[in-house]
């Protein structure tokens, strides 16, 4: 073995190791951006859900109730769902049932987003993205049921 071969082997390994390090760093940066984009998409979806709650709540709740008062759409949604679960009267029963299901699905997205944030804090953006995506599936169900409730009250 020549002197050049002795140097070339370790040098080649060092170059490969450096290339892998930089490639994994670029991949991790891409995973972080993907995660952050999913967080934004979920937050935007929640904004749409909030506008549907603000629109539908007064059309489902009893006309003389204060259930839909205030600025917090989540508080309104929980109050209306509780009212319906207790068997109290509403303006539109079928839309109210869809609304209750939507609230139940919305509650299920919280622990998933908590897990996503925990993974993100550890720098594990692949798993963080996965949990945000999983939460998004619940948010899609919520939005779909909310829009169904909206269509029901509009058709009344």
Phi and psi in radians as a Rosetta constraint file:
Dihedral C 1 N 2 CA 2 C 2 CIRCULARHARMONIC -1.444 0.35
Dihedral N 2 CA 2 C 2 N 3 CIRCULARHARMONIC 2.922 0.35
Dihedral C 2 N 3 CA 3 C 3 CIRCULARHARMONIC -1.080 0.35
Dihedral N 3 CA 3 C 3 N 4 CIRCULARHARMONIC -0.683 0.35
Dihedral C 3 N 4 CA 4 C 4 CIRCULARHARMONIC -1.124 0.35
Dihedral N 4 CA 4 C 4 N 5 CIRCULARHARMONIC -0.680 0.35
Dihedral C 4 N 5 CA 5 C 5 CIRCULARHARMONIC -1.151 0.35
Dihedral N 5 CA 5 C 5 N 6 CIRCULARHARMONIC -0.689 0.35
Dihedral C 5 N 6 CA 6 C 6 CIRCULARHARMONIC -1.081 0.35
Dihedral N 6 CA 6 C 6 N 7 CIRCULARHARMONIC -0.629 0.35
Dihedral C 6 N 7 CA 7 C 7 CIRCULARHARMONIC -1.415 0.35
Dihedral N 7 CA 7 C 7 N 8 CIRCULARHARMONIC -0.715 0.35
Dihedral C 7 N 8 CA 8 C 8 CIRCULARHARMONIC -1.077 0.35
Dihedral N 8 CA 8 C 8 N 9 CIRCULARHARMONIC -0.680 0.35
Dihedral C 8 N 9 CA 9 C 9 CIRCULARHARMONIC -1.040 0.35
Dihedral N 9 CA 9 C 9 N 10 CIRCULARHARMONIC -1.002 0.35
Dihedral C 9 N 10 CA 10 C 10 CIRCULARHARMONIC -1.116 0.35
Dihedral N 10 CA 10 C 10 N 11 CIRCULARHARMONIC -0.619 0.35
Dihedral C 10 N 11 CA 11 C 11 CIRCULARHARMONIC -1.115 0.35
Dihedral N 11 CA 11 C 11 N 12 CIRCULARHARMONIC -0.763 0.35
Dihedral C 11 N 12 CA 12 C 12 CIRCULARHARMONIC -1.095 0.35
Dihedral N 12 CA 12 C 12 N 13 CIRCULARHARMONIC -0.746 0.35
Dihedral C 12 N 13 CA 13 C 13 CIRCULARHARMONIC -1.109 0.35
Dihedral N 13 CA 13 C 13 N 14 CIRCULARHARMONIC -0.696 0.35
Dihedral C 13 N 14 CA 14 C 14 CIRCULARHARMONIC -1.121 0.35
Dihedral N 14 CA 14 C 14 N 15 CIRCULARHARMONIC -0.752 0.35
Dihedral C 14 N 15 CA 15 C 15 CIRCULARHARMONIC -1.127 0.35
Dihedral N 15 CA 15 C 15 N 16 CIRCULARHARMONIC -0.719 0.35
Dihedral C 15 N 16 CA 16 C 16 CIRCULARHARMONIC -1.116 0.35
Dihedral N 16 CA 16 C 16 N 17 CIRCULARHARMONIC -0.765 0.35
Dihedral C 16 N 17 CA 17 C 17 CIRCULARHARMONIC -1.068 0.35
Dihedral N 17 CA 17 C 17 N 18 CIRCULARHARMONIC -0.734 0.35
Dihedral C 17 N 18 CA 18 C 18 CIRCULARHARMONIC -1.118 0.35
Dihedral N 18 CA 18 C 18 N 19 CIRCULARHARMONIC -0.762 0.35
Dihedral C 18 N 19 CA 19 C 19 CIRCULARHARMONIC -1.072 0.35
Dihedral N 19 CA 19 C 19 N 20 CIRCULARHARMONIC -0.768 0.35
Dihedral C 19 N 20 CA 20 C 20 CIRCULARHARMONIC -1.115 0.35
Dihedral N 20 CA 20 C 20 N 21 CIRCULARHARMONIC -0.712 0.35
Dihedral C 20 N 21 CA 21 C 21 CIRCULARHARMONIC -1.061 0.35
Dihedral N 21 CA 21 C 21 N 22 CIRCULARHARMONIC -0.855 0.35
Dihedral C 21 N 22 CA 22 C 22 CIRCULARHARMONIC -1.171 0.35
Dihedral N 22 CA 22 C 22 N 23 CIRCULARHARMONIC -0.618 0.35
Dihedral C 22 N 23 CA 23 C 23 CIRCULARHARMONIC -1.155 0.35
Dihedral N 23 CA 23 C 23 N 24 CIRCULARHARMONIC -0.737 0.35
Dihedral C 23 N 24 CA 24 C 24 CIRCULARHARMONIC -1.207 0.35
Dihedral N 24 CA 24 C 24 N 25 CIRCULARHARMONIC -0.597 0.35
Dihedral C 24 N 25 CA 25 C 25 CIRCULARHARMONIC -1.135 0.35
Dihedral N 25 CA 25 C 25 N 26 CIRCULARHARMONIC -0.722 0.35
Dihedral C 25 N 26 CA 26 C 26 CIRCULARHARMONIC -1.146 0.35
Dihedral N 26 CA 26 C 26 N 27 CIRCULARHARMONIC -0.700 0.35
Dihedral C 26 N 27 CA 27 C 27 CIRCULARHARMONIC -1.116 0.35
Dihedral N 27 CA 27 C 27 N 28 CIRCULARHARMONIC -0.762 0.35
Dihedral C 27 N 28 CA 28 C 28 CIRCULARHARMONIC -1.081 0.35
Dihedral N 28 CA 28 C 28 N 29 CIRCULARHARMONIC -0.699 0.35
Dihedral C 28 N 29 CA 29 C 29 CIRCULARHARMONIC -1.105 0.35
Dihedral N 29 CA 29 C 29 N 30 CIRCULARHARMONIC -0.693 0.35
Dihedral C 29 N 30 CA 30 C 30 CIRCULARHARMONIC -1.139 0.35
Dihedral N 30 CA 30 C 30 N 31 CIRCULARHARMONIC -0.667 0.35
Dihedral C 30 N 31 CA 31 C 31 CIRCULARHARMONIC -1.159 0.35
Dihedral N 31 CA 31 C 31 N 32 CIRCULARHARMONIC -0.681 0.35
Dihedral C 31 N 32 CA 32 C 32 CIRCULARHARMONIC -1.119 0.35
Dihedral N 32 CA 32 C 32 N 33 CIRCULARHARMONIC -0.777 0.35
Dihedral C 32 N 33 CA 33 C 33 CIRCULARHARMONIC -1.100 0.35
Dihedral N 33 CA 33 C 33 N 34 CIRCULARHARMONIC -0.707 0.35
Dihedral C 33 N 34 CA 34 C 34 CIRCULARHARMONIC -1.100 0.35
Dihedral N 34 CA 34 C 34 N 35 CIRCULARHARMONIC -0.764 0.35
Dihedral C 34 N 35 CA 35 C 35 CIRCULARHARMONIC -1.070 0.35
Dihedral N 35 CA 35 C 35 N 36 CIRCULARHARMONIC -0.853 0.35
Dihedral C 35 N 36 CA 36 C 36 CIRCULARHARMONIC -1.083 0.35
Dihedral N 36 CA 36 C 36 N 37 CIRCULARHARMONIC -0.632 0.35
Dihedral C 36 N 37 CA 37 C 37 CIRCULARHARMONIC -1.154 0.35
Dihedral N 37 CA 37 C 37 N 38 CIRCULARHARMONIC -0.656 0.35
Dihedral C 37 N 38 CA 38 C 38 CIRCULARHARMONIC -1.215 0.35
Dihedral N 38 CA 38 C 38 N 39 CIRCULARHARMONIC -0.664 0.35
Dihedral C 38 N 39 CA 39 C 39 CIRCULARHARMONIC -1.047 0.35
Dihedral N 39 CA 39 C 39 N 40 CIRCULARHARMONIC -0.787 0.35
Dihedral C 39 N 40 CA 40 C 40 CIRCULARHARMONIC -1.094 0.35
Dihedral N 40 CA 40 C 40 N 41 CIRCULARHARMONIC -0.761 0.35
Dihedral C 40 N 41 CA 41 C 41 CIRCULARHARMONIC -1.074 0.35
Dihedral N 41 CA 41 C 41 N 42 CIRCULARHARMONIC -0.730 0.35
Dihedral C 41 N 42 CA 42 C 42 CIRCULARHARMONIC -1.138 0.35
Dihedral N 42 CA 42 C 42 N 43 CIRCULARHARMONIC -0.739 0.35
Dihedral C 42 N 43 CA 43 C 43 CIRCULARHARMONIC -1.110 0.35
Dihedral N 43 CA 43 C 43 N 44 CIRCULARHARMONIC -0.705 0.35
Dihedral C 43 N 44 CA 44 C 44 CIRCULARHARMONIC -1.122 0.35
Dihedral N 44 CA 44 C 44 N 45 CIRCULARHARMONIC -0.687 0.35
Dihedral C 44 N 45 CA 45 C 45 CIRCULARHARMONIC -1.114 0.35
Dihedral N 45 CA 45 C 45 N 46 CIRCULARHARMONIC -0.712 0.35
Dihedral C 45 N 46 CA 46 C 46 CIRCULARHARMONIC -1.097 0.35
Dihedral N 46 CA 46 C 46 N 47 CIRCULARHARMONIC -0.618 0.35
Dihedral C 46 N 47 CA 47 C 47 CIRCULARHARMONIC -1.076 0.35
Dihedral N 47 CA 47 C 47 N 48 CIRCULARHARMONIC -0.711 0.35
Dihedral C 47 N 48 CA 48 C 48 CIRCULARHARMONIC -1.150 0.35
Dihedral N 48 CA 48 C 48 N 49 CIRCULARHARMONIC -0.773 0.35
Dihedral C 48 N 49 CA 49 C 49 CIRCULARHARMONIC -1.029 0.35
Dihedral N 49 CA 49 C 49 N 50 CIRCULARHARMONIC -0.738 0.35
Dihedral C 49 N 50 CA 50 C 50 CIRCULARHARMONIC -1.054 0.35
Dihedral N 50 CA 50 C 50 N 51 CIRCULARHARMONIC -0.715 0.35
Dihedral C 50 N 51 CA 51 C 51 CIRCULARHARMONIC -1.177 0.35
Dihedral N 51 CA 51 C 51 N 52 CIRCULARHARMONIC -0.607 0.35
Dihedral C 51 N 52 CA 52 C 52 CIRCULARHARMONIC -1.175 0.35
Dihedral N 52 CA 52 C 52 N 53 CIRCULARHARMONIC -0.728 0.35
Dihedral C 52 N 53 CA 53 C 53 CIRCULARHARMONIC -1.027 0.35
Dihedral N 53 CA 53 C 53 N 54 CIRCULARHARMONIC -0.828 0.35
Dihedral C 53 N 54 CA 54 C 54 CIRCULARHARMONIC -1.070 0.35
Dihedral N 54 CA 54 C 54 N 55 CIRCULARHARMONIC -0.573 0.35
Dihedral C 54 N 55 CA 55 C 55 CIRCULARHARMONIC -1.375 0.35
Dihedral N 55 CA 55 C 55 N 56 CIRCULARHARMONIC -0.780 0.35
Dihedral C 55 N 56 CA 56 C 56 CIRCULARHARMONIC -1.426 0.35
Dihedral N 56 CA 56 C 56 N 57 CIRCULARHARMONIC -0.633 0.35
Dihedral C 56 N 57 CA 57 C 57 CIRCULARHARMONIC -0.874 0.35
Dihedral N 57 CA 57 C 57 N 58 CIRCULARHARMONIC -0.919 0.35
Dihedral C 57 N 58 CA 58 C 58 CIRCULARHARMONIC -1.205 0.35
Dihedral N 58 CA 58 C 58 N 59 CIRCULARHARMONIC -0.284 0.35
Dihedral C 58 N 59 CA 59 C 59 CIRCULARHARMONIC -1.550 0.35
Dihedral N 59 CA 59 C 59 N 60 CIRCULARHARMONIC -0.205 0.35
Dihedral C 59 N 60 CA 60 C 60 CIRCULARHARMONIC -1.833 0.35
Dihedral N 60 CA 60 C 60 N 61 CIRCULARHARMONIC -0.783 0.35
Dihedral C 60 N 61 CA 61 C 61 CIRCULARHARMONIC -1.089 0.35
Dihedral N 61 CA 61 C 61 N 62 CIRCULARHARMONIC 2.711 0.35
Dihedral C 61 N 62 CA 62 C 62 CIRCULARHARMONIC -0.973 0.35
Dihedral N 62 CA 62 C 62 N 63 CIRCULARHARMONIC 2.446 0.35
Dihedral C 62 N 63 CA 63 C 63 CIRCULARHARMONIC -1.008 0.35
Dihedral N 63 CA 63 C 63 N 64 CIRCULARHARMONIC -0.579 0.35
Dihedral C 63 N 64 CA 64 C 64 CIRCULARHARMONIC -1.631 0.35
Dihedral N 64 CA 64 C 64 N 65 CIRCULARHARMONIC 0.101 0.35
Dihedral C 64 N 65 CA 65 C 65 CIRCULARHARMONIC -1.509 0.35
Dihedral N 65 CA 65 C 65 N 66 CIRCULARHARMONIC 2.887 0.35
Dihedral C 65 N 66 CA 66 C 66 CIRCULARHARMONIC -1.867 0.35
Dihedral N 66 CA 66 C 66 N 67 CIRCULARHARMONIC 0.227 0.35
Dihedral C 66 N 67 CA 67 C 67 CIRCULARHARMONIC -0.969 0.35
Dihedral N 67 CA 67 C 67 N 68 CIRCULARHARMONIC -0.671 0.35
Dihedral C 67 N 68 CA 68 C 68 CIRCULARHARMONIC -1.671 0.35
Dihedral N 68 CA 68 C 68 N 69 CIRCULARHARMONIC 0.192 0.35
Dihedral C 68 N 69 CA 69 C 69 CIRCULARHARMONIC -1.324 0.35
Dihedral N 69 CA 69 C 69 N 70 CIRCULARHARMONIC 2.728 0.35
Dihedral C 69 N 70 CA 70 C 70 CIRCULARHARMONIC 1.753 0.35
Dihedral N 70 CA 70 C 70 N 71 CIRCULARHARMONIC 3.028 0.35
Dihedral C 70 N 71 CA 71 C 71 CIRCULARHARMONIC -1.713 0.35
Dihedral N 71 CA 71 C 71 N 72 CIRCULARHARMONIC -0.253 0.35
Dihedral C 71 N 72 CA 72 C 72 CIRCULARHARMONIC -1.563 0.35
Dihedral N 72 CA 72 C 72 N 73 CIRCULARHARMONIC 1.840 0.35
Dihedral C 72 N 73 CA 73 C 73 CIRCULARHARMONIC -1.131 0.35
Dihedral N 73 CA 73 C 73 N 74 CIRCULARHARMONIC -0.571 0.35
Dihedral C 73 N 74 CA 74 C 74 CIRCULARHARMONIC -1.166 0.35
Dihedral N 74 CA 74 C 74 N 75 CIRCULARHARMONIC -0.738 0.35
Dihedral C 74 N 75 CA 75 C 75 CIRCULARHARMONIC -1.082 0.35
Dihedral N 75 CA 75 C 75 N 76 CIRCULARHARMONIC -0.740 0.35
Dihedral C 75 N 76 CA 76 C 76 CIRCULARHARMONIC -1.064 0.35
Dihedral N 76 CA 76 C 76 N 77 CIRCULARHARMONIC -0.794 0.35
Dihedral C 76 N 77 CA 77 C 77 CIRCULARHARMONIC -1.095 0.35
Dihedral N 77 CA 77 C 77 N 78 CIRCULARHARMONIC -0.781 0.35
Dihedral C 77 N 78 CA 78 C 78 CIRCULARHARMONIC -1.146 0.35
Dihedral N 78 CA 78 C 78 N 79 CIRCULARHARMONIC -0.724 0.35
Dihedral C 78 N 79 CA 79 C 79 CIRCULARHARMONIC -1.100 0.35
Dihedral N 79 CA 79 C 79 N 80 CIRCULARHARMONIC -0.764 0.35
Dihedral C 79 N 80 CA 80 C 80 CIRCULARHARMONIC -1.186 0.35
Dihedral N 80 CA 80 C 80 N 81 CIRCULARHARMONIC -0.752 0.35
Dihedral C 80 N 81 CA 81 C 81 CIRCULARHARMONIC -1.076 0.35
Dihedral N 81 CA 81 C 81 N 82 CIRCULARHARMONIC -0.718 0.35
Dihedral C 81 N 82 CA 82 C 82 CIRCULARHARMONIC -1.099 0.35
Dihedral N 82 CA 82 C 82 N 83 CIRCULARHARMONIC -0.774 0.35
Dihedral C 82 N 83 CA 83 C 83 CIRCULARHARMONIC -0.996 0.35
Dihedral N 83 CA 83 C 83 N 84 CIRCULARHARMONIC -0.808 0.35
Dihedral C 83 N 84 CA 84 C 84 CIRCULARHARMONIC -1.192 0.35
Dihedral N 84 CA 84 C 84 N 85 CIRCULARHARMONIC -0.764 0.35
Dihedral C 84 N 85 CA 85 C 85 CIRCULARHARMONIC -1.033 0.35
Dihedral N 85 CA 85 C 85 N 86 CIRCULARHARMONIC -0.544 0.35
Dihedral C 85 N 86 CA 86 C 86 CIRCULARHARMONIC -1.381 0.35
Dihedral N 86 CA 86 C 86 N 87 CIRCULARHARMONIC 0.009 0.35
Dihedral C 86 N 87 CA 87 C 87 CIRCULARHARMONIC 1.356 0.35
Dihedral N 87 CA 87 C 87 N 88 CIRCULARHARMONIC 0.292 0.35
Dihedral C 87 N 88 CA 88 C 88 CIRCULARHARMONIC -1.360 0.35
Dihedral N 88 CA 88 C 88 N 89 CIRCULARHARMONIC 2.746 0.35
Dihedral C 88 N 89 CA 89 C 89 CIRCULARHARMONIC -1.194 0.35
Dihedral N 89 CA 89 C 89 N 90 CIRCULARHARMONIC 2.593 0.35
Dihedral C 89 N 90 CA 90 C 90 CIRCULARHARMONIC -2.388 0.35
Dihedral N 90 CA 90 C 90 N 91 CIRCULARHARMONIC 2.921 0.35
Dihedral C 90 N 91 CA 91 C 91 CIRCULARHARMONIC -1.302 0.35
Dihedral N 91 CA 91 C 91 N 92 CIRCULARHARMONIC -0.526 0.35
Dihedral C 91 N 92 CA 92 C 92 CIRCULARHARMONIC -2.498 0.35
Dihedral N 92 CA 92 C 92 N 93 CIRCULARHARMONIC 1.773 0.35
Dihedral C 92 N 93 CA 93 C 93 CIRCULARHARMONIC -1.113 0.35
Dihedral N 93 CA 93 C 93 N 94 CIRCULARHARMONIC -0.838 0.35
Dihedral C 93 N 94 CA 94 C 94 CIRCULARHARMONIC -1.105 0.35
Dihedral N 94 CA 94 C 94 N 95 CIRCULARHARMONIC -0.749 0.35
Dihedral C 94 N 95 CA 95 C 95 CIRCULARHARMONIC -1.149 0.35
Dihedral N 95 CA 95 C 95 N 96 CIRCULARHARMONIC -0.635 0.35
Dihedral C 95 N 96 CA 96 C 96 CIRCULARHARMONIC -1.097 0.35
Dihedral N 96 CA 96 C 96 N 97 CIRCULARHARMONIC -0.690 0.35
Dihedral C 96 N 97 CA 97 C 97 CIRCULARHARMONIC -1.116 0.35
Dihedral N 97 CA 97 C 97 N 98 CIRCULARHARMONIC -0.721 0.35
Dihedral C 97 N 98 CA 98 C 98 CIRCULARHARMONIC -1.099 0.35
Dihedral N 98 CA 98 C 98 N 99 CIRCULARHARMONIC -0.692 0.35
Dihedral C 98 N 99 CA 99 C 99 CIRCULARHARMONIC -1.095 0.35
Dihedral N 99 CA 99 C 99 N 100 CIRCULARHARMONIC -0.785 0.35
Dihedral C 99 N 100 CA 100 C 100 CIRCULARHARMONIC -1.061 0.35
Dihedral N 100 CA 100 C 100 N 101 CIRCULARHARMONIC -0.775 0.35
Dihedral C 100 N 101 CA 101 C 101 CIRCULARHARMONIC -1.066 0.35
Dihedral N 101 CA 101 C 101 N 102 CIRCULARHARMONIC -0.698 0.35
Dihedral C 101 N 102 CA 102 C 102 CIRCULARHARMONIC -1.099 0.35
Dihedral N 102 CA 102 C 102 N 103 CIRCULARHARMONIC -0.738 0.35
Dihedral C 102 N 103 CA 103 C 103 CIRCULARHARMONIC -1.118 0.35
Dihedral N 103 CA 103 C 103 N 104 CIRCULARHARMONIC -0.716 0.35
Dihedral C 103 N 104 CA 104 C 104 CIRCULARHARMONIC -1.067 0.35
Dihedral N 104 CA 104 C 104 N 105 CIRCULARHARMONIC -0.740 0.35
Dihedral C 104 N 105 CA 105 C 105 CIRCULARHARMONIC -1.173 0.35
Dihedral N 105 CA 105 C 105 N 106 CIRCULARHARMONIC -0.649 0.35
Dihedral C 105 N 106 CA 106 C 106 CIRCULARHARMONIC -1.070 0.35
Dihedral N 106 CA 106 C 106 N 107 CIRCULARHARMONIC -0.725 0.35
Dihedral C 106 N 107 CA 107 C 107 CIRCULARHARMONIC -1.050 0.35
Dihedral N 107 CA 107 C 107 N 108 CIRCULARHARMONIC -0.542 0.35
Dihedral C 107 N 108 CA 108 C 108 CIRCULARHARMONIC -1.309 0.35
Dihedral N 108 CA 108 C 108 N 109 CIRCULARHARMONIC -0.274 0.35
Dihedral C 108 N 109 CA 109 C 109 CIRCULARHARMONIC -1.394 0.35
Dihedral N 109 CA 109 C 109 N 110 CIRCULARHARMONIC -0.410 0.35
Dihedral C 109 N 110 CA 110 C 110 CIRCULARHARMONIC -1.015 0.35
Dihedral N 110 CA 110 C 110 N 111 CIRCULARHARMONIC -0.919 0.35
Dihedral C 110 N 111 CA 111 C 111 CIRCULARHARMONIC -1.110 0.35
Dihedral N 111 CA 111 C 111 N 112 CIRCULARHARMONIC -0.504 0.35
Dihedral C 111 N 112 CA 112 C 112 CIRCULARHARMONIC -1.195 0.35
Dihedral N 112 CA 112 C 112 N 113 CIRCULARHARMONIC -0.723 0.35
Dihedral C 112 N 113 CA 113 C 113 CIRCULARHARMONIC -1.214 0.35
Dihedral N 113 CA 113 C 113 N 114 CIRCULARHARMONIC -0.579 0.35
Dihedral C 113 N 114 CA 114 C 114 CIRCULARHARMONIC -1.080 0.35
Dihedral N 114 CA 114 C 114 N 115 CIRCULARHARMONIC -0.777 0.35
Dihedral C 114 N 115 CA 115 C 115 CIRCULARHARMONIC -1.094 0.35
Dihedral N 115 CA 115 C 115 N 116 CIRCULARHARMONIC -0.703 0.35
Dihedral C 115 N 116 CA 116 C 116 CIRCULARHARMONIC -1.050 0.35
Dihedral N 116 CA 116 C 116 N 117 CIRCULARHARMONIC -0.785 0.35
Dihedral C 116 N 117 CA 117 C 117 CIRCULARHARMONIC -1.114 0.35
Dihedral N 117 CA 117 C 117 N 118 CIRCULARHARMONIC -0.675 0.35
Dihedral C 117 N 118 CA 118 C 118 CIRCULARHARMONIC -1.078 0.35
Dihedral N 118 CA 118 C 118 N 119 CIRCULARHARMONIC -0.780 0.35
Dihedral C 118 N 119 CA 119 C 119 CIRCULARHARMONIC -1.138 0.35
Dihedral N 119 CA 119 C 119 N 120 CIRCULARHARMONIC -0.696 0.35
Dihedral C 119 N 120 CA 120 C 120 CIRCULARHARMONIC -1.097 0.35
Dihedral N 120 CA 120 C 120 N 121 CIRCULARHARMONIC -0.688 0.35
Dihedral C 120 N 121 CA 121 C 121 CIRCULARHARMONIC -1.067 0.35
Dihedral N 121 CA 121 C 121 N 122 CIRCULARHARMONIC -0.531 0.35
Dihedral C 121 N 122 CA 122 C 122 CIRCULARHARMONIC -1.497 0.35
Dihedral N 122 CA 122 C 122 N 123 CIRCULARHARMONIC -0.052 0.35
Dihedral C 122 N 123 CA 123 C 123 CIRCULARHARMONIC 1.423 0.35
Dihedral N 123 CA 123 C 123 N 124 CIRCULARHARMONIC 0.162 0.35
Dihedral C 123 N 124 CA 124 C 124 CIRCULARHARMONIC -1.619 0.35
Dihedral N 124 CA 124 C 124 N 125 CIRCULARHARMONIC 1.395 0.35
Dihedral C 124 N 125 CA 125 C 125 CIRCULARHARMONIC -1.347 0.35
Dihedral N 125 CA 125 C 125 N 126 CIRCULARHARMONIC -0.360 0.35
Dihedral C 125 N 126 CA 126 C 126 CIRCULARHARMONIC -1.149 0.35
Dihedral N 126 CA 126 C 126 N 127 CIRCULARHARMONIC -0.840 0.35
Dihedral C 126 N 127 CA 127 C 127 CIRCULARHARMONIC -1.234 0.35
Dihedral N 127 CA 127 C 127 N 128 CIRCULARHARMONIC -0.622 0.35
Dihedral C 127 N 128 CA 128 C 128 CIRCULARHARMONIC -1.049 0.35
Dihedral N 128 CA 128 C 128 N 129 CIRCULARHARMONIC -0.789 0.35
Dihedral C 128 N 129 CA 129 C 129 CIRCULARHARMONIC -1.076 0.35
Dihedral N 129 CA 129 C 129 N 130 CIRCULARHARMONIC -0.766 0.35
Dihedral C 129 N 130 CA 130 C 130 CIRCULARHARMONIC -1.007 0.35
Dihedral N 130 CA 130 C 130 N 131 CIRCULARHARMONIC -0.754 0.35
Dihedral C 130 N 131 CA 131 C 131 CIRCULARHARMONIC -1.257 0.35
Dihedral N 131 CA 131 C 131 N 132 CIRCULARHARMONIC -0.605 0.35
Dihedral C 131 N 132 CA 132 C 132 CIRCULARHARMONIC -1.126 0.35
Dihedral N 132 CA 132 C 132 N 133 CIRCULARHARMONIC -0.682 0.35
Dihedral C 132 N 133 CA 133 C 133 CIRCULARHARMONIC -1.131 0.35
Dihedral N 133 CA 133 C 133 N 134 CIRCULARHARMONIC -0.729 0.35
Dihedral C 133 N 134 CA 134 C 134 CIRCULARHARMONIC -1.082 0.35
Dihedral N 134 CA 134 C 134 N 135 CIRCULARHARMONIC -0.762 0.35
Dihedral C 134 N 135 CA 135 C 135 CIRCULARHARMONIC -1.072 0.35
Dihedral N 135 CA 135 C 135 N 136 CIRCULARHARMONIC -0.674 0.35
Dihedral C 135 N 136 CA 136 C 136 CIRCULARHARMONIC -1.031 0.35
Dihedral N 136 CA 136 C 136 N 137 CIRCULARHARMONIC -0.639 0.35
Dihedral C 136 N 137 CA 137 C 137 CIRCULARHARMONIC -1.070 0.35
Dihedral N 137 CA 137 C 137 N 138 CIRCULARHARMONIC -0.687 0.35
Dihedral C 137 N 138 CA 138 C 138 CIRCULARHARMONIC -1.180 0.35
Dihedral N 138 CA 138 C 138 N 139 CIRCULARHARMONIC -0.711 0.35
Dihedral C 138 N 139 CA 139 C 139 CIRCULARHARMONIC -1.117 0.35
Dihedral N 139 CA 139 C 139 N 140 CIRCULARHARMONIC -0.614 0.35
Dihedral C 139 N 140 CA 140 C 140 CIRCULARHARMONIC -1.110 0.35
Dihedral N 140 CA 140 C 140 N 141 CIRCULARHARMONIC -0.723 0.35
Dihedral C 140 N 141 CA 141 C 141 CIRCULARHARMONIC -1.076 0.35
Dihedral N 141 CA 141 C 141 N 142 CIRCULARHARMONIC -0.766 0.35
Dihedral C 141 N 142 CA 142 C 142 CIRCULARHARMONIC -1.052 0.35
Dihedral N 142 CA 142 C 142 N 143 CIRCULARHARMONIC -0.853 0.35
Dihedral C 142 N 143 CA 143 C 143 CIRCULARHARMONIC -1.086 0.35
Dihedral N 143 CA 143 C 143 N 144 CIRCULARHARMONIC -0.730 0.35
Dihedral C 143 N 144 CA 144 C 144 CIRCULARHARMONIC -1.100 0.35
Dihedral N 144 CA 144 C 144 N 145 CIRCULARHARMONIC -0.809 0.35
Dihedral C 144 N 145 CA 145 C 145 CIRCULARHARMONIC -1.180 0.35
Dihedral N 145 CA 145 C 145 N 146 CIRCULARHARMONIC -0.634 0.35
Dihedral C 145 N 146 CA 146 C 146 CIRCULARHARMONIC -1.126 0.35
Dihedral N 146 CA 146 C 146 N 147 CIRCULARHARMONIC -0.734 0.35
Dihedral C 146 N 147 CA 147 C 147 CIRCULARHARMONIC -1.200 0.35
Dihedral N 147 CA 147 C 147 N 148 CIRCULARHARMONIC -0.590 0.35
Dihedral C 147 N 148 CA 148 C 148 CIRCULARHARMONIC -1.110 0.35
Dihedral N 148 CA 148 C 148 N 149 CIRCULARHARMONIC -0.784 0.35
Dihedral C 148 N 149 CA 149 C 149 CIRCULARHARMONIC -1.056 0.35
Dihedral N 149 CA 149 C 149 N 150 CIRCULARHARMONIC -0.711 0.35
Dihedral C 149 N 150 CA 150 C 150 CIRCULARHARMONIC -1.068 0.35
Dihedral N 150 CA 150 C 150 N 151 CIRCULARHARMONIC -0.799 0.35
Dihedral C 150 N 151 CA 151 C 151 CIRCULARHARMONIC -1.099 0.35
Dihedral N 151 CA 151 C 151 N 152 CIRCULARHARMONIC -0.621 0.35
Dihedral C 151 N 152 CA 152 C 152 CIRCULARHARMONIC -1.153 0.35
Dihedral N 152 CA 152 C 152 N 153 CIRCULARHARMONIC -0.801 0.35
Dihedral C 152 N 153 CA 153 C 153 CIRCULARHARMONIC -1.233 0.35
Dihedral N 153 CA 153 C 153 N 154 CIRCULARHARMONIC -0.520 0.35
Dihedral C 153 N 154 CA 154 C 154 CIRCULARHARMONIC -1.263 0.35
Dihedral N 154 CA 154 C 154 N 155 CIRCULARHARMONIC -0.483 0.35
Dihedral C 154 N 155 CA 155 C 155 CIRCULARHARMONIC -1.453 0.35
Dihedral N 155 CA 155 C 155 N 156 CIRCULARHARMONIC -0.159 0.35
